[in-house]
Structures are given as structure tokens and as C-alpha cells.
Amino acid sequence: MMKNLFWIMVVWVLCGCNPTVYKTLPKQYSTKERLDKAKGFAQQFFEKCDKKDYSEIKGNDIDVNFKKEFTSENLEKRCEKFSKKFGKITVGEFNNAITFTRPADFSDWFFFNVKAERTDSLKFVVVSLYRDKDFVKGLSLMDTATPKIRRRVKYGQPK
């Protein structure tokens, strides 16, 4: 009984000392060029969706893995999904920038306010950039400025 209590207390203390996962991005990494690059990518993406132009996104440095998701077929599916659910999406002003504390994969998330035609629940568009070469790593839509931690469990062979 005492051993079980001891291990429960150890786990409880270790979990209580766990640091926060996200922190505010330091000023040295939150430059105007990076903000303009992130906002420009988001605006270009949603303008292409509005015009139903599903060609390759050009003029931005995009990560190779993320670029694979932007084939014309996938871009069309993604744009149709967004337009059905949210209507026209307009990217607004910069809101917040965060970075991971651990694991440090050196990517930063830039949050921009967003206006959606059909819903008020959508609040932010998030563009993530790698810190070393400013390549666009991802784009997502969120309703809060505090991202949810998602862990993917892969069974079998990696995709």
C-alpha cells in the first residue's frame, strides 16, 4: 500500500512540475519580414480559394513535406471544404506568435485574426514557419489562440 502511495505521489509531483508547452515568441524571431511572409502566404492561399484557382502556390518558400499537400487536387478539396464550412475568409491583423518549449523543433506559429462569412466561431488563421530558413511549415484555422496538443499514434509502418 505504501509503495503504491509513493509512486502515485512521485507521478503527481513530476506532472505538477511539467513546464508549459508553448511560450511567447521572443522579439528577435518576430521580425516584420517573417510576419509579412506568414500573412502573405495566408492571404495568397485564401485568394486562390476565392478565385477557384487551384494552381501551385508560387512566390513563397514552402517546406517539401507541406508542398506535397498542395497538389491541385488537394488544394481544390481543401478550398471547397473551407468555402462550404466558412464561406469567404479574410485574413486580418497579427494577433500573437508562439513557439514550442519542448520538443524544440524550431518552428514558430503566427496567429492572425480572421473574418469568416458564414460563422463567428472561427477566430484565427495560423501559419507556422521554420526558424532557420523561414520556410512555411503549415497553415490551419483555429478558434482559440492556445493550440491544442495533438499526438499522432502510428501503428505499423510510418506514412
N, C-alpha and C positions, 0 to 999 in steps of 0.2 A: 504494500500500500504506500509506503513512504517513497519507494523508488518511482512509482507512478506519479506521485505528487511532485517529486523532484523534477522529473522530466517535463511534466506539464508546466512547472514554473520556469524552467530553462527555456522552453519554446516560447512561452508568453513574454519573457524578458527580451529574447532575441527579436521577436516580431515587433515589440514595442520600440526597439532601438533602430528599426529599419528606417533609413533616410527617405526623403521624398524622392519620387522617381523623376519629376520634372522640376526645372528651375527656370527663372527668367534668363533670357539670353543676355550675356554681357554686351556692353556697348561696342566693344571692339569688333564683334561679329555682326552687329546690327547696323550695317552701313547703308547709306542711301542707295548704292548700286545694287546691293543684294535685295533690298526692299523693292526697288524698281523691277528687278529681274523676276522676282516672285509674283508681283502684282501683274506685270506684263504677260507672264505665262498664263495666269488665270483668266485675264481679260481676253487674250487671244483664243483660249480654249472655248470660252462661252460665246464669243463672237462667231467662231466657226460653227458651233451648235445652232445658233440663231439663224445663220445663213444656210444651214444644211450643207456645209462644205466639209466633206469628210476626208479631205486630202491630208497629207502629212503635215504636222506642225513644224514650221521652219523658223529659224532665227533665234532659237533657244538651245542651250546645251542641255540635253536630256540624257539621263542615265540609260545605259544599254538595256538593262532589265525593264525599266519603265517604258522605254521606247517600243519594246515588244508588245506592250498592251495597247499601243496607239496605232495599230493597223487600221485601215479604213473600215473594215467590218466591225472591229471592236469599238472604234470611235463612233460609228453610227449607232450601235446598240446602246452605248453609254449616253450619247446625246438624246436618243429617244426616251430612255429611262428617265433622265433628268427633266426633259420637257414635259413628259406625262405627269410626273410627280410634282414638279415645282413651277413649271411654266418658264417664262423668261427670267434668267438670273443675271443680276447686275452686281459687279464687284465694286465695293465701296472703299472706305478709308482703312488704313492699317490700324489694327486693334492691339495685337500682342505678339510677342515672339518668345518661344520657349526652346529648351534643349533638354536632352536626356542627361541625368546624372550618372546612371549606370544601367545597362552597359553603355559605355561611351562609344557610340558608333559614328560620332562626329557629324550628325545631321541636325539641322535646326528647323523648327516649324514656325512658319509665319502665318498668323491669323489675320484675315481681312473681313470686315463687315460685308454682309451680302443682303441684297433685297431679292426676294422671290415673288413672282407674280401671283402664285396660287396659294401660298402658305406663309404664315408668320413664324412657324416653328424653326425654320432654317435661319441660322444666325451668322455662320462663319464659313468661309472657304479657307482651307488650309493647304499651303504649298510648302513642301519640305525640300530643303536644299542641302546637299553635301557641303561641309565646311571647307574642304581643301580646294576644290576646283569649281564650286558653285554650280554643280550640275543639278538639275531638277530631279528629285527622287520620287515625288508623288504629289497627288492632288486629291483632296477629299472634301466633303461637305460635313459640317458638324453643327449641332445645336447648342453646344456649350464650349467655353474656352478652356476647359480642362479635359484633355483627351482621356478616353477610356483605354486601359491597358488590355490589349488583346494578345493572347498567346495562342499560337497555332500548334496543334499537336499533329505531327505527321506520322502516319503508320505506313509501314512498307517502305518503298523506295521514295526518295525525295522527288518533288515535281520540278 
